[in-house]
Amino acid sequence: MFTKVRLRFNTKRDILLLLYRGGPKEITFRQDEKWRIQMDNNMMICGENPELQLFLQTCILHDEHLKCFWFQINETPTGQVVSLVESSAFADNFVLEATAHPKWDELQLILLGTPPKDYVEAEGENAQRRWVQLVINQAMANGFRGKICVVLPHDHLWVYSALRFSGLPANNVFGLGTMGLSETVARLLGERLDIGSDPIYANVIGTQDEAFIAWSRAQIAGNSVLGIVAQDNSLFGQAKLDEITKDYQAKLVQAKEVVTVLCLQRICRALFFNHPILVPLTHEIEFAKQKIAVSEPVVLSKQGVAVLTKLTLSEEESTQYMEVKQNVLAELENLRKQ
């Protein structure tokens, strides 16, 4: 009798496979410097949003195969940061480290959130813009070539700014945009039809500040939602559609942190684990011969953001969308003057 030892590598984890008389046995081990194995799924949290902190807690509980750094502008992290870092020790695969001096060139993704409170107090009303510029300037000066996901209010402004500050390709910079609103609409449709949200495709487009549901593109199991509503014997009529249109933004506010975490999980799966998604994200487009940023459906994968086809809307939706773009253009012109 003899034993064969073979080392096999998997994109999610490395497994030591021991073949013995009783059959195969798998032994998983932690993917970090303790085992002298470099993880490829390196990301950075820059900000202290409650949503980002809940995302980190979820990563610890789910033991995600990620190595996450938490950027600290002060050498001494806060008690909340220390608590989360200590809690990460209970995960086998998820690694969390708080640092003021990250290795920017090894990062594949930056989640750019709200600045720390003491930074806001010191910088005043322009704190958000200076924070975005601070993070991106440090990243680019130290060799960062990855992707940036903006997790901020008014993210159409900051995606545009991040592209200007960084010089990164447009497909590498995006914001959560109206993804959370779209997820909310899909779940509301699923609840009212008692079918769940999996077979439902619904997009909210525009910006976080000016969003509307593109009902003309919404589908349930491949069937047009408006076509279903038009059926005389349908159990789902125009009244329920109007109810969702009226309530979906308030519903998101009530569950904003949880919905944001779910969106971030899907984004990480798309970027790190080869699960492309078709969702509305804030990204750069051309409008009136100028660059602006709005949220509309794109494919997100390891290659970043990709626009498949031109967005086709109803005449009323097209008019509404044109107004949103014009407002964004005016906002960006004011931002450039500051």
N, C-alpha and C positions, 0 to 999 in steps of 0.2 A: 504493500500500500504506500502511496505517496500523495502529497498535497501540492496542488498547483496554485500559485498566487498570481493574479492578473490585476493590473491597474487600468480601470476604464474611466473615461472622463465624459461628463454630461454637462450640457449648458447650464443647468440649474444647480447641480451639485457634483462633487467628485465622490465616487463610491469605490471602496476597496472591496473587491469581490473575491471571496475565498471559496474555492471548490473543494469539497470534502465528501466523504462517503454518503452522508445524509442528504446531499443536494446543495444548492447555492445558498449562501448566507451573505446578507448585505450589512456592512457597517458604515454608517454615515459619519462624517466628521466635520467640524467647524471650518469654514472657509475664511480664515483670517491669518494675520501674521503669526499667531501662536503656532500654526501648523506649517508656516512658511509657504503658504499658498496665497497667491494674489487674487483677490476677487476682481472681476471685471465690472460688476454692477456698482460703481462708485457714484454717489450723488451727494449734493450739498444742500442743506437747509440754510437759507439766509433770511431770517425773520422770526418773529415771535407771535404770529397769528395763533389764536386758539385752534383754528383748523389744522395748522401744521403740527401743533403739539399733539392734537388728537390723532393725526396721521402717524406720528412717531409711536404713540402708545399702541395703535393698531398693528403697526409693523412688528412691535415687540411681541404682542399677544399671538399674532399669526406666524411669528418666526420667519419673516420674509428673507429670502436669499439676497440681501442687500447690505452694502457697507455705506453708512451714512455719516457724514460730518455735519456738525452744527456750527456755523460761523459765528464767532463771538468777537465783537469789537473791543471788549474789555478783557483783560487777562484773567480776571476772576469772574467765572460764570455765576448766574443767579441760582437760587435754591431750586427753582423749578427745573432748570437745565441739569443741575447736578442730580436731581432725583430721577429724571428720565434716563440719564446716562448710566446711573447705578442700576436702574431697573433693567436695562438692556443686557446686563450680565446674565439674566435668567433665560435669554434666548440662545439657542444653539447656532443659528445661522445669521441672524440679524446683528449687525455691529453698529454701534453708535458712539461717536467720539466728538466732544466739544473742543474746538480749537480756534485760536486767533490767527494761526499761521498754517492754513491748509495747503496741500499740494494741488494747486489749481489745475495743473496740466494733466493730472490723473483723473479728473472728474469727467463724467459723461453727461451729467444733468445737474442743473441748479434750479431749485425751487425758490423763487424770489418772492418773499412775503413782506409784511409790514416791519418797519424798523423798531428796535427796542425803545421803550418809553423814555429812557434817559437821553437817547439820541434825538427823539422828537422834541423833548423839552429844550435841548441845547440848540437845535437848528431852526425851530419855529415853523412857520407856515410852509416853507419850501423843503421841509425835512424829507418828504417822500421822494421828490425828484433828486435831491442830493444823495439819498440812500441808494437809489437805483444806480446813480452815476458812480458812487463809491464802490459798490459791489462789482459792477462791470469793469470799471477801470482796474481794480486789483486783479480780477480774473484774467483780463486780456493781457495785462502787463506781465503775468506769470504763466503764460502759455495755454490758457484755457481755450479749447476748441470744441467743446461739447454743445449741449442744447440748454436753452433757458425756458422754463415754464413760469410765467408770471401768475402769482396767486395774490392778487391785489384788487381792490375796488378800482373802477375806471381803467381796467387793464388795457383798453384800446390806446390810452395815452402812453402807458409804460412799455407796451410791446413796441410801439413806434420809437420811443426814446431808447429802449434797449438796443434796437437795431442800429440807431444812429451812433450810440456810444460805442458799440462793440465792433461793428463792421462784419459781424457774422452773416452767413447766408440766411436769406429770409426763411428758409424751411427749418432753420435751427432755433427760431425764437417764436414762441406762441404763448397765449394766455388761456386760462380756463374759460373765459368768455361766457357764453350762454349754455355751456354744456350742462351745468347743474339745473338750469331752467328746463332744458330739454328732457333730462332724466325725470324731473318732476312731472312734466306733462305726460310722459309715457306711463308713469305709475298711476296717475289719475285716470287716464284712459283705461288702463288695465283693471283698476278697481271698479270702475263703473260698468265694465263689460264682464267682470268676474273671470278674467282670463290671465291675469298677470301681465307684466310688461315685456316679457321676452319677445313675443311676435310683433311688437309695436315699434314703428319707426316714426318719430315725430321730431321736428326741428324748431327750436326757437332761434331766431337770428337777429342781427343788429349789434347792439352793445348791451352791457349790463345795465346801463342807464336808460336806454331806449330799445326795448326788446319787444318782439311780437312773434306769435306762433304762425309759421308758414303752413297753414292747414292744407293748402293745395298740394303739398308734397308729403303729407302725413299718410302712413300706410298701416294697415293691420293685417298681418299674415299675407302681405303682398297686394292687398286690396286697398284701394283709395278710401280714406276715411270719409271724404265728402261724398263718394259714391255710395258708401254704406248709409250715410245720413239721408241721402236722397231716396232711398228705398221706402216705399209706403209702409211696408210691414216691419221696418227696422225697429229693434228695441232700443236703438241708440239714436236719438234725434238731435235736431239743432239746439234744443233747449239745454241738453247736457254739454254740447260743445261750447255754448255760450257760458255755461257755469264754469267750465274748466278755464276758459279764457279770462274770466273775471277773477278766479281764485288762485291760479297757479303761482303767481309771484308771492302772494302772502303765504302759501304753503311752503315755498322754498325758504322764506325767512324763518319759519318755525323750525325747520330741520336743516338749516344752512351748514352747520359744522359737519353733520353726518353725511350729507349729500356731497360736500366738498371732498371729504375723505374717500368716498366711493369713487368719485371722479379721479382723484389722484392715484388710487389703486389701479384703475383701468389704464391710466396713462403710463404708469410704471410697467404694467404687463406688456403694453404695446412697445415701449422703448427697450426694455431689458429682456423680455421673455418671448419675443416674436409672436405677439398676439395683436396684429393691426386692428384698429377700430375706425369706424366712420362716425364722426361726431362733430358738432359745431364748436370750433375753437377760434379765439381771436388770432388773426394772422394778417400779414401785409397783403394788400391788394392795390391795384391802380385804379384811381377814380379822378376824372377830370384832368388827366395827364399828370397826376401827382400821386405820391405814395401815402396811403392811409392804412389804418388797421381796424377791422371789424370782425365780428364772429359769424361764421357761416360754415356749412359742412365741409370737412376735409378728411383725408385718410391720414392717420397718425401711425407710424411704424418706426423701426430702428433708423430709417433714413430721415425721419422728421416729418414735417407737414407736407402733404401733397394734395393739390387741387385736381380732382378727376375731370369734372365737366363744369360748364357754366351753369350757374344756379338759375333754374327756370321757375318763375313765380306767376301767380295770377296778376291781372292788370292792377287790381287794387293793392296787392302786396308789393308789386314792383314800384308803385308810386310811393308807398310808405317807406320802402327800403331806400329809395332815392333820397328822401328827406333825411333819413338817418345818416346816410353817407355825407350829405351836405353839412349836417350839424357836426359830424366828426371832423370834417375838413376845416370848419371854422374853429373848432376847439384846438386842433393841432397848429393852426396859424397863430392863435393866441399863445400857445405853449412855446412856439419858436421865438416869440417876441420877449419872453420873460428872461 
